[in-house]
Amino acid sequence: MVDLSEGIEFIWPYMKDIALENPGAIDEEPMILDLEGGGGQEEEDTATVKPYSPELALLEARIKIIYEKINDAALISKFNSGYYNGKIQGIAIGLFLSMLVFSLLL
């Protein structure tokens, strides 16, 4: 068992022994990943910060506020329509039952 906290100098002989035990299994040299990021060639930084104007930030904030207000109005409208529909159904059921009761009494 190889302790991975060891350096590459200690692991490399074990890798060579494993490669010699099973010749022809892999035709290429093993790939070594340097996780510490040292040495090697410099890579370009692809994440660039673009300037963001205050006017654009203000516009985006206002659009977000308008979007939230529209959602609030839609929720209130949905509640009111359900409440109104419930009242109409209650009136209809009440009229039907009252006519049924009065017709049975006559």
Secondary structure, DSSP 8 states (H G I E B T S, - for coil): ---TTS-HHHHHHHHHHHHHHSTTS-SS------TT--SS-------------HHHHHHHHHHHHHHHHHHHHHHHHHHHHHHHHHHHHHHHHHHHHHHHHHHHH-
